[in-house]
Amino acid sequence: MDRRIMTIGAAAVLAHALCGITTAQAADTWTVNHDESRLGFVGLQGGAEFTGHFGVWEAEIAFDPADLENSSVVVTIATESADAGASQRNDLLPGSEWFDVAAHPQARFVTTGFTHLGGTDYEATAELTIRDMTHEVVLPFSLVIDGDTAEVSGELGILRTDYDVGIGQWASADPVAFEVRVTVDLAAQRGG
């Protein structure tokens, strides 16, 4: 048999196999319903709890509970959209001592793996980048899928000082505590 025909045949079989693998490894994509979702944070100032949220963010979600290995989430957050619930905090957050939005307009959350803990409970291991500083974080979350809709709720604690958020005169835990809780409440639709 002609060696070229064998090579072409082998290439065709390989291409077909790769197409099959690619199709099998494509997790379902999900589109966030922003009207029903919230990406928030909780902090302490002077011992009193305050809540805030980010108004502008996008999420690229490919997730299948039966195929966690090929699932992924990338969230891009506009740091200038932070609303900490009070004008004094909101005036400070964009500045160089806090988010420094002029130099660092975005924060990113990029998953590196998922673990199913049982029932509706999961963990996402991810790299969180704020002010160009990246640290591994683990987000415990609950997931409920009903047909083509999904609801996710989770919370993780971070230290703002790990990302140089609140430096200079704000570098101590008084009046703003180091720990910040990031809260996630998402509603999403399959596809879109």
Stockholm file with secondary structure:
# STOCKHOLM 1.0

chainA/1-192         MDRRIMTIGAAAVLAHALCGITTAQAADTWTVNHDESRLGFVGLQGGAEFTGHFGVWEAEIAFDPADLENSSVVVTIATESADAGASQRNDLLPGSEWFDVAAHPQARFVTTGFTHLGGTDYEATAELTIRDMTHEVVLPFSLVIDGDTAEVSGELGILRTDYDVGIGQWASADPVAFEVRVTVDLAAQRGG
#=GR chainA/1-192 SS CCHHHHHHHHHHHHHHHHHHHHHHTCCCEEEECGGGCEEEEEEEETTEEEEEEESCEEEEEECCTTCGGGCEEEEEEEGGGEECSSHHHHHHTTSTTTTCTTTCCEEEEEEEEEEEEETTEEEEEEEEEETTEEEEEEEEEEEEEETTEEEEEEEEEEEGGGGTCSCGGGCSSSSBCSEEEEEEEEEEEECC
#=GC SS_cons         CCHHHHHHHHHHHHHHHHHHHHHHTCCCEEEECGGGCEEEEEEEETTEEEEEEESCEEEEEECCTTCGGGCEEEEEEEGGGEECSSHHHHHHTTSTTTTCTTTCCEEEEEEEEEEEEETTEEEEEEEEEETTEEEEEEEEEEEEEETTEEEEEEEEEEEGGGGTCSCGGGCSSSSBCSEEEEEEEEEEEECC
//
